[in-house]
Amino acid sequence: MYSQPSGIHLSLFYRLTEISAGNAAGRPGKIRPAPGLRLGYAFPGFWGEK
């Protein structure tokens, strides 16, 4: 078996699609394609079998 990931992780991504956000602040909104940075944390045992 291999060890499960845990701790802080950082990922870079690029959102390729344009998304309609519906009615935002009384006007139709759009989320445009953009790069992003995601920071997260996985607790030890999070990915394990239950």
N, C-alpha and C positions, 0 to 999 in steps of 0.2 A: 504494500500500500504506500501511497505517497503522502507527504505532509500537506495539510490543508492551509490555504492562505489565511493570514490574520495580520492585523495591524493596519497602519495607514497606507492607503494606495492613492495614486495620482494618475489620472488618465486625460489625454488630450483627445478631442473629437472635433469633427466638422459636421454640422447639421446641413445636409444637402437639399432638403425640401423646404418649400415655403408653406406655412401652416396658417389657415384662417383661424383667428382666435374668437370669432363670433362678435358679440356686442361688448366691447370693452370701453367703459367710460362714455357710453352713449353713441359711440362710433364703431364701425366695423374695424377690427384689428387684424394685423398680419404679423407673423413671426418670420423673419427673412432668414435665408441661409447665413450661417456664421460659424466661426471657430469657437471652441469652448474649452474650459478647463474644469475637471471634476475632481474634487477631493473627498475621500470617504474613509471610513474605518470599519473593518470587519473584526468582530470579537472572536477570540479563540473558541473553536468549537461551533461557530456559526454555520459552517458548511457541512458539518458532520451529519451522519445518519441519526435519526431519532428512534 
